[in-house]
Amino acid sequence: MTQIEQQFQLLESLLWEPESGYFLLDRHLQRLERSANHFQFPISLTEINQALQALTTTFKSIKQKIRLTISIDGKLTLQAQILDSGILKNGAFVGIASQPIDPQLPLFYHKTTYRSPYTIALESQPKCQDVLLWNKEGFITESTIANIVINTPTGKITPPVNSGLLPGTFREQLLAEGKIREELISLDDLRNTKTIFLINSVRRWIEIKKEIDRDIWQVVNNLV
């Protein structure tokens, strides 16, 4: 691992809702613990949970997005902001990255502040607000901010983790509920799919539709 990669922090983005509190909190904490163990970051899930609950006393009855980071020395930082539609507002464009990712890079499988591969992918399509990533074998992995789900005649599918992607908490929940299943998705499969969903635990489902004769999709439904 390079010196630059070693400077990252562990990251979780959480949704808080007035009616139900933190969405998928247990899954977020479990993923955070797995990453902390992998990279040998000292953490206390009890202290993190206590800090998250204390933070809620500052919220009004408005949905919040919380950015949680852990430094290599175990320092916890929490930042909250009122939830909006983010970069993928209705009408935003999503393209295909011009170069494949290397699924051997460990950081693709953990949520961290190390964003260099995602930044490079975005810069390859400057007219797009997000891009769909793919690996050296020609299979789709994820977008720079979300997991991918496509419709098939036999149900909704999402790429397997070993394609080179983050195991998203909402993705894990949908798999556990049997609402989606894992299956390889090739670039050709992607190009032949008119409707794609980008999913994460903060936005849930973002629907994008393909433009005719172009490798470009447009956000048509981002409900916040």
C-alpha atoms as a printed R data frame, in Angstrom:
    type eleno elety resid chain resno       x       y       z
1   ATOM     1    CA   MET     A     1   0.000   0.000   0.000
2   ATOM     2    CA   THR     A     2   1.376   3.422  -0.929
3   ATOM     3    CA   GLN     A     3   2.032   6.217   1.543
4   ATOM     4    CA   ILE     A     4  -0.874   8.199   0.050
5   ATOM     5    CA   GLU     A     5  -3.266   5.276   0.563
6   ATOM     6    CA   GLN     A     6  -2.159   4.962   4.193
7   ATOM     7    CA   GLN     A     7  -3.425   8.483   4.913
8   ATOM     8    CA   PHE     A     8  -7.095   7.566   4.518
9   ATOM     9    CA   GLN     A     9  -9.759   7.498   7.227
10  ATOM    10    CA   LEU     A    10 -12.553   4.992   7.628
11  ATOM    11    CA   LEU     A    11 -15.861   6.479   6.542
12  ATOM    12    CA   GLU     A    12 -19.556   5.774   6.971
13  ATOM    13    CA   SER     A    13 -22.424   7.865   5.587
14  ATOM    14    CA   LEU     A    14 -25.644   7.388   7.521
15  ATOM    15    CA   LEU     A    15 -29.231   8.492   7.109
16  ATOM    16    CA   TRP     A    16 -31.177   9.695  10.145
17  ATOM    17    CA   GLU     A    17 -34.952  10.018   9.910
18  ATOM    18    CA   PRO     A    18 -37.214  11.588  12.567
19  ATOM    19    CA   GLU     A    19 -39.646   8.669  12.622
20  ATOM    20    CA   SER     A    20 -37.177   5.786  12.809
21  ATOM    21    CA   GLY     A    21 -33.727   7.118  13.705
22  ATOM    22    CA   TYR     A    22 -30.582   5.849  11.985
23  ATOM    23    CA   PHE     A    23 -31.252   3.684   8.926
24  ATOM    24    CA   LEU     A    24 -29.414   0.323   8.975
25  ATOM    25    CA   LEU     A    25 -27.231   1.427  11.882
26  ATOM    26    CA   ASP     A    26 -26.261  -2.118  12.886
27  ATOM    27    CA   ARG     A    27 -25.082  -2.899   9.351
28  ATOM    28    CA   HIS     A    28 -23.033   0.318   9.242
29  ATOM    29    CA   LEU     A    29 -21.356  -0.468  12.552
30  ATOM    30    CA   GLN     A    30 -20.650  -4.060  11.493
31  ATOM    31    CA   ARG     A    31 -19.037  -2.877   8.254
32  ATOM    32    CA   LEU     A    32 -17.041  -0.249  10.119
33  ATOM    33    CA   GLU     A    33 -15.765  -2.889  12.535
34  ATOM    34    CA   ARG     A    34 -14.746  -5.202   9.669
35  ATOM    35    CA   SER     A    35 -12.769  -2.417   8.026
36  ATOM    36    CA   ALA     A    36 -11.198  -1.348  11.326
37  ATOM    37    CA   ASN     A    37 -10.067  -4.920  11.949
38  ATOM    38    CA   HIS     A    38  -8.732  -5.239   8.398
39  ATOM    39    CA   PHE     A    39  -6.687  -2.033   8.535
40  ATOM    40    CA   GLN     A    40  -5.964  -2.247  12.287
41  ATOM    41    CA   PHE     A    41  -7.722   0.981  13.287
42  ATOM    42    CA   PRO     A    42  -8.579   1.105  17.019
43  ATOM    43    CA   ILE     A    43 -12.314   1.692  17.545
44  ATOM    44    CA   SER     A    44 -14.991   1.280  20.200
45  ATOM    45    CA   LEU     A    45 -18.417   0.550  18.748
46  ATOM    46    CA   THR     A    46 -19.987   1.386  22.107
47  ATOM    47    CA   GLU     A    47 -18.445   4.864  22.120
48  ATOM    48    CA   ILE     A    48 -19.362   5.411  18.468
49  ATOM    49    CA   ASN     A    49 -22.971   4.411  19.102
50  ATOM    50    CA   GLN     A    50 -23.164   6.683  22.146
51  ATOM    51    CA   ALA     A    51 -21.784   9.616  20.133
52  ATOM    52    CA   LEU     A    52 -24.302   9.003  17.342
53  ATOM    53    CA   GLN     A    53 -27.202   8.917  19.767
54  ATOM    54    CA   ALA     A    54 -25.995  12.089  21.503
55  ATOM    55    CA   LEU     A    55 -25.807  13.820  18.116
56  ATOM    56    CA   THR     A    56 -29.503  13.234  17.500
57  ATOM    57    CA   THR     A    57 -30.376  15.661  20.309
58  ATOM    58    CA   THR     A    58 -29.200  18.475  18.027
59  ATOM    59    CA   PHE     A    59 -31.465  17.478  15.132
60  ATOM    60    CA   LYS     A    60 -34.794  19.030  14.327
61  ATOM    61    CA   SER     A    61 -37.507  16.914  12.703
62  ATOM    62    CA   ILE     A    62 -35.695  16.927   9.367
63  ATOM    63    CA   LYS     A    63 -33.844  14.089   7.637
64  ATOM    64    CA   GLN     A    64 -30.103  14.279   8.188
65  ATOM    65    CA   LYS     A    65 -27.035  12.857   6.458
66  ATOM    66    CA   ILE     A    66 -24.239  12.053   8.896
67  ATOM    67    CA   ARG     A    67 -20.615  11.713   7.842
68  ATOM    68    CA   LEU     A    68 -18.688   9.543  10.284
69  ATOM    69    CA   THR     A    69 -14.906   9.225  10.027
70  ATOM    70    CA   ILE     A    70 -12.325   7.329  12.064
71  ATOM    71    CA   SER     A    71  -8.643   8.233  11.846
72  ATOM    72    CA   ILE     A    72  -5.814   5.726  12.132
73  ATOM    73    CA   ASP     A    73  -5.391   6.663  15.811
74  ATOM    74    CA   GLY     A    74  -9.088   5.997  16.500
75  ATOM    75    CA   LYS     A    75 -10.319   9.608  16.560
76  ATOM    76    CA   LEU     A    76 -14.043   9.847  15.780
77  ATOM    77    CA   THR     A    77 -15.492  12.785  13.838
78  ATOM    78    CA   LEU     A    78 -19.203  13.293  13.149
79  ATOM    79    CA   GLN     A    79 -20.686  15.860  10.766
80  ATOM    80    CA   ALA     A    80 -24.411  16.262  10.100
81  ATOM    81    CA   GLN     A    81 -26.260  18.144   7.396
82  ATOM    82    CA   ILE     A    82 -29.849  18.348   6.250
83  ATOM    83    CA   LEU     A    83 -30.431  15.725   3.570
84  ATOM    84    CA   ASP     A    84 -30.734  16.985   0.016
85  ATOM    85    CA   SER     A    85 -30.565  15.256  -3.375
86  ATOM    86    CA   GLY     A    86 -26.765  15.521  -3.528
87  ATOM    87    CA   ILE     A    87 -24.937  15.558  -6.858
88  ATOM    88    CA   LEU     A    88 -27.460  13.278  -8.578
89  ATOM    89    CA   LYS     A    89 -30.393  15.621  -8.811
90  ATOM    90    CA   ASN     A    90 -33.119  14.808 -11.309
91  ATOM    91    CA   GLY     A    91 -31.667  15.493 -14.756
92  ATOM    92    CA   ALA     A    92 -28.057  14.725 -13.777
93  ATOM    93    CA   PHE     A    93 -26.015  12.590 -16.184
94  ATOM    94    CA   VAL     A    94 -24.286   9.273 -15.486
95  ATOM    95    CA   GLY     A    95 -21.755   7.790 -17.936
96  ATOM    96    CA   ILE     A    96 -19.327   4.893 -18.167
97  ATOM    97    CA   ALA     A    97 -15.760   5.318 -16.915
98  ATOM    98    CA   SER     A    98 -13.246   5.342 -19.756
99  ATOM    99    CA   GLN     A    99 -10.799   2.950 -18.051
100 ATOM   100    CA   PRO     A   100 -11.298  -0.199 -15.927
101 ATOM   101    CA   ILE     A   101 -10.610  -0.401 -12.215
102 ATOM   102    CA   ASP     A   102  -8.227  -2.903 -10.665
103 ATOM   103    CA   PRO     A   103 -10.303  -5.178  -8.388
104 ATOM   104    CA   GLN     A   104  -7.112  -6.209  -6.573
105 ATOM   105    CA   LEU     A   105  -6.985  -2.827  -4.804
106 ATOM   106    CA   PRO     A   106  -8.180  -3.565  -1.232
107 ATOM   107    CA   LEU     A   107  -9.680  -0.117  -0.739
108 ATOM   108    CA   PHE     A   108 -12.446  -0.825  -3.255
109 ATOM   109    CA   TYR     A   109 -13.961  -3.192  -0.680
110 ATOM   110    CA   HIS     A   110 -13.984  -0.729   2.225
111 ATOM   111    CA   LYS     A   111 -15.616   2.664   2.654
112 ATOM   112    CA   THR     A   112 -12.841   5.193   3.244
113 ATOM   113    CA   THR     A   113 -11.846   8.748   2.437
114 ATOM   114    CA   TYR     A   114  -9.394   7.475  -0.201
115 ATOM   115    CA   ARG     A   115 -11.115   8.632  -3.399
116 ATOM   116    CA   SER     A   116  -8.370   8.779  -6.027
117 ATOM   117    CA   PRO     A   117  -9.684   5.982  -8.326
118 ATOM   118    CA   TYR     A   118 -13.186   7.456  -8.199
119 ATOM   119    CA   THR     A   119 -11.918  10.970  -8.925
120 ATOM   120    CA   ILE     A   120  -9.944   9.720 -11.941
121 ATOM   121    CA   ALA     A   121 -13.014   7.878 -13.220
122 ATOM   122    CA   LEU     A   122 -15.181  10.987 -12.867
123 ATOM   123    CA   GLU     A   123 -12.620  13.134 -14.629
124 ATOM   124    CA   SER     A   124 -12.760  10.758 -17.600
125 ATOM   125    CA   GLN     A   125 -16.366  11.873 -18.221
126 ATOM   126    CA   PRO     A   126 -16.391  15.601 -17.378
127 ATOM   127    CA   LYS     A   127 -19.987  16.137 -18.547
128 ATOM   128    CA   CYS     A   128 -21.308  13.535 -16.086
129 ATOM   129    CA   GLN     A   129 -22.051  13.881 -12.390
130 ATOM   130    CA   ASP     A   130 -21.344  10.186 -11.771
131 ATOM   131    CA   VAL     A   131 -19.883   7.266 -13.711
132 ATOM   132    CA   LEU     A   132 -20.378   3.506 -13.776
133 ATOM   133    CA   LEU     A   133 -17.182   1.565 -13.063
134 ATOM   134    CA   TRP     A   134 -16.035  -1.707 -14.610
135 ATOM   135    CA   ASN     A   135 -13.148  -4.092 -14.076
136 ATOM   136    CA   LYS     A   136 -10.439  -5.492 -16.321
137 ATOM   137    CA   GLU     A   137 -12.611  -8.506 -17.180
138 ATOM   138    CA   GLY     A   138 -15.286  -6.204 -18.592
139 ATOM   139    CA   PHE     A   139 -17.789  -6.568 -15.754
140 ATOM   140    CA   ILE     A   140 -19.628  -3.706 -14.059
141 ATOM   141    CA   THR     A   141 -18.781  -3.006 -10.418
142 ATOM   142    CA   GLU     A   142 -20.472   0.124  -8.977
143 ATOM   143    CA   SER     A   143 -20.740   3.870  -9.433
144 ATOM   144    CA   THR     A   144 -18.518   6.317  -7.570
145 ATOM   145    CA   ILE     A   145 -21.199   6.806  -4.891
146 ATOM   146    CA   ALA     A   146 -23.558   3.840  -5.070
147 ATOM   147    CA   ASN     A   147 -24.083   0.183  -5.824
148 ATOM   148    CA   ILE     A   148 -25.792  -0.795  -9.097
149 ATOM   149    CA   VAL     A   149 -28.988  -2.767  -9.671
150 ATOM   150    CA   ILE     A   150 -30.511  -3.617 -13.051
151 ATOM   151    CA   ASN     A   151 -33.808  -5.214 -14.026
152 ATOM   152    CA   THR     A   152 -33.831  -8.569 -15.804
153 ATOM   153    CA   PRO     A   153 -36.734 -10.794 -16.876
154 ATOM   154    CA   THR     A   154 -36.018 -12.938 -13.811
155 ATOM   155    CA   GLY     A   155 -35.672 -10.127 -11.272
156 ATOM   156    CA   LYS     A   156 -33.291  -7.418 -10.096
157 ATOM   157    CA   ILE     A   157 -29.558  -8.211 -10.034
158 ATOM   158    CA   THR     A   158 -26.445  -6.544  -8.639
159 ATOM   159    CA   PRO     A   159 -22.764  -7.361  -9.299
160 ATOM   160    CA   PRO     A   160 -21.024  -9.718  -6.838
161 ATOM   161    CA   VAL     A   161 -18.573  -8.117  -4.419
162 ATOM   162    CA   ASN     A   162 -15.563  -9.906  -5.922
163 ATOM   163    CA   SER     A   163 -16.062  -7.901  -9.116
164 ATOM   164    CA   GLY     A   164 -14.427  -5.073  -7.156
165 ATOM   165    CA   LEU     A   165 -16.944  -3.032  -5.197
166 ATOM   166    CA   LEU     A   166 -18.040  -1.803  -1.802
167 ATOM   167    CA   PRO     A   167 -20.524  -4.086  -0.014
168 ATOM   168    CA   GLY     A   168 -23.106  -1.381   0.602
169 ATOM   169    CA   THR     A   169 -25.343  -1.678   3.652
170 ATOM   170    CA   PHE     A   170 -28.563  -1.118   1.681
171 ATOM   171    CA   ARG     A   171 -27.332  -3.641  -0.890
172 ATOM   172    CA   GLU     A   172 -26.772  -6.164   1.918
173 ATOM   173    CA   GLN     A   173 -30.251  -5.512   3.290
174 ATOM   174    CA   LEU     A   174 -31.911  -6.008  -0.098
175 ATOM   175    CA   LEU     A   175 -29.953  -9.239  -0.643
176 ATOM   176    CA   ALA     A   176 -30.994 -10.514   2.789
177 ATOM   177    CA   GLU     A   177 -34.628  -9.727   1.992
178 ATOM   178    CA   GLY     A   178 -34.391 -11.531  -1.369
179 ATOM   179    CA   LYS     A   179 -35.297  -8.361  -3.297
180 ATOM   180    CA   ILE     A   180 -32.130  -8.526  -5.399
181 ATOM   181    CA   ARG     A   181 -29.579 -11.233  -6.188
182 ATOM   182    CA   GLU     A   182 -25.917 -11.270  -7.211
183 ATOM   183    CA   GLU     A   183 -25.012 -11.877 -10.833
184 ATOM   184    CA   LEU     A   184 -22.223 -10.722 -13.138
185 ATOM   185    CA   ILE     A   185 -23.178  -7.746 -15.313
186 ATOM   186    CA   SER     A   186 -21.102  -7.194 -18.456
187 ATOM   187    CA   LEU     A   187 -20.597  -3.920 -20.285
188 ATOM   188    CA   ASP     A   188 -22.890  -5.249 -23.030
189 ATOM   189    CA   ASP     A   189 -25.552  -6.082 -20.442
190 ATOM   190    CA   LEU     A   190 -25.261  -2.537 -19.151
191 ATOM   191    CA   ARG     A   191 -25.527  -0.935 -22.581
192 ATOM   192    CA   ASN     A   192 -28.632  -2.994 -23.336
193 ATOM   193    CA   THR     A   193 -30.351  -1.939 -20.123
194 ATOM   194    CA   LYS     A   194 -32.595   1.111 -20.377
195 ATOM   195    CA   THR     A   195 -33.309   1.471 -16.657
196 ATOM   196    CA   ILE     A   196 -30.696   1.168 -13.928
197 ATOM   197    CA   PHE     A   197 -30.941   1.838 -10.213
198 ATOM   198    CA   LEU     A   198 -28.149   3.326  -8.122
199 ATOM   199    CA   ILE     A   199 -28.625   2.336  -4.489
200 ATOM   200    CA   ASN     A   200 -27.122   3.363  -1.177
201 ATOM   201    CA   SER     A   201 -28.339   3.665   2.383
202 ATOM   202    CA   VAL     A   202 -28.671   7.455   2.294
203 ATOM   203    CA   ARG     A   203 -30.601   7.861  -0.989
204 ATOM   204    CA   ARG     A   204 -32.012   4.324  -1.230
205 ATOM   205    CA   TRP     A   205 -33.160   4.018  -4.895
206 ATOM   206    CA   ILE     A   206 -32.024   6.449  -7.621
207 ATOM   207    CA   GLU     A   207 -33.497   5.603 -11.012
208 ATOM   208    CA   ILE     A   208 -31.550   6.425 -14.176
209 ATOM   209    CA   LYS     A   209 -32.635   5.880 -17.782
210 ATOM   210    CA   LYS     A   210 -30.434   5.412 -20.846
211 ATOM   211    CA   GLU     A   211 -30.408   7.966 -23.634
212 ATOM   212    CA   ILE     A   212 -30.952   6.630 -27.151
213 ATOM   213    CA   ASP     A   213 -27.719   5.652 -28.975
214 ATOM   214    CA   ARG     A   214 -25.482   7.036 -26.216
215 ATOM   215    CA   ASP     A   215 -23.658   5.491 -23.263
216 ATOM   216    CA   ILE     A   216 -25.283   8.078 -21.045
217 ATOM   217    CA   TRP     A   217 -28.026   7.674 -18.446
218 ATOM   218    CA   GLN     A   218 -30.062  10.474 -16.890
219 ATOM   219    CA   VAL     A   219 -31.452  10.629 -13.372
220 ATOM   220    CA   VAL     A   220 -35.244  10.518 -13.574
221 ATOM   221    CA   ASN     A   221 -36.169   9.723  -9.985
222 ATOM   222    CA   ASN     A   222 -34.176  10.767  -6.936
223 ATOM   223    CA   LEU     A   223 -36.669  11.031  -4.104
224 ATOM   224    CA   VAL     A   224 -35.375  12.671  -0.941
